[in-house]
């Protein structure tokens, strides 16, 4: 059944007038009258009868109106409901975004290809990630850059006021499980050849990295902004990494189909604004 016929019928029923229903719907009175005749033909019975200069709904119209008004209200509420966005965000950056209305933030999958898969299938709207991989189906907007910092507990028995390259390789390490382009996090951004490290524990997030380091003699690496936020609360020492490293690019990754989508544009603008605002507070 044509939804326009139902809306016209409900408006006529509510106003008890073809003329007022036409004004409400932005139609002509003959168009409203024709719509009611078409609906009457579909249901097989009269819906309104003339009563002097006005019209009166039939018993069939009363029954239909009761159900159809409720149905239109449900449809209108569903259409006007706020869009709930889903966003993958590297957990170590969540403090730079804060809470955004109607947006759920999720930790990205460990496998980079799953991020792209979920973007393609619209399981998520966009991803905020360290990926540097290129794919013509996706837009990659650079929205932020992070330095890499080394953390250890403040009462570490060997690391006190500085961290040398030799100490870096001598100490044991907590490392990330996640791989980007098949490589570990540090391998992606080191500008010099890396020697083997003593890897003792794997974690999935920077929060887990900080907690593991705070309760051991291992070293870990995190984003600079994350280190500044949590070093005092977790009793951590923070050092520059004693290696030549690039800054870590943070990209907002989304599918080409979303470039001109108004709701998606608004989401991207809110995320960028949050990054700019929260960077100044650290």
Secondary structure, DSSP 8 states (H G I E B T S, - for coil): --HHHHHHHHHHHHHT-HHHHHHHHT--HHHHHHHHHHHHHHHTS--EEEETTEEEE-HHHHHHHHHHHHHHHHHHHHHHS---EEEEE-GGGGGGT---TTEEEE---SBHHHHHHHHHTTSSSEEEE------TTEEEEEEEEE-EEEEEETT-SS-SS---HHHHHHSEEEEE--BBTTB-HHHHHBSS-----EEEEEESSHHHHHHHHHTSS-BEEEEHHHHHHHTTTTTEEEEE-SS-B--EEEEEEEEGGGTT-HHHHHHHHHHHHHHHHHHTT-
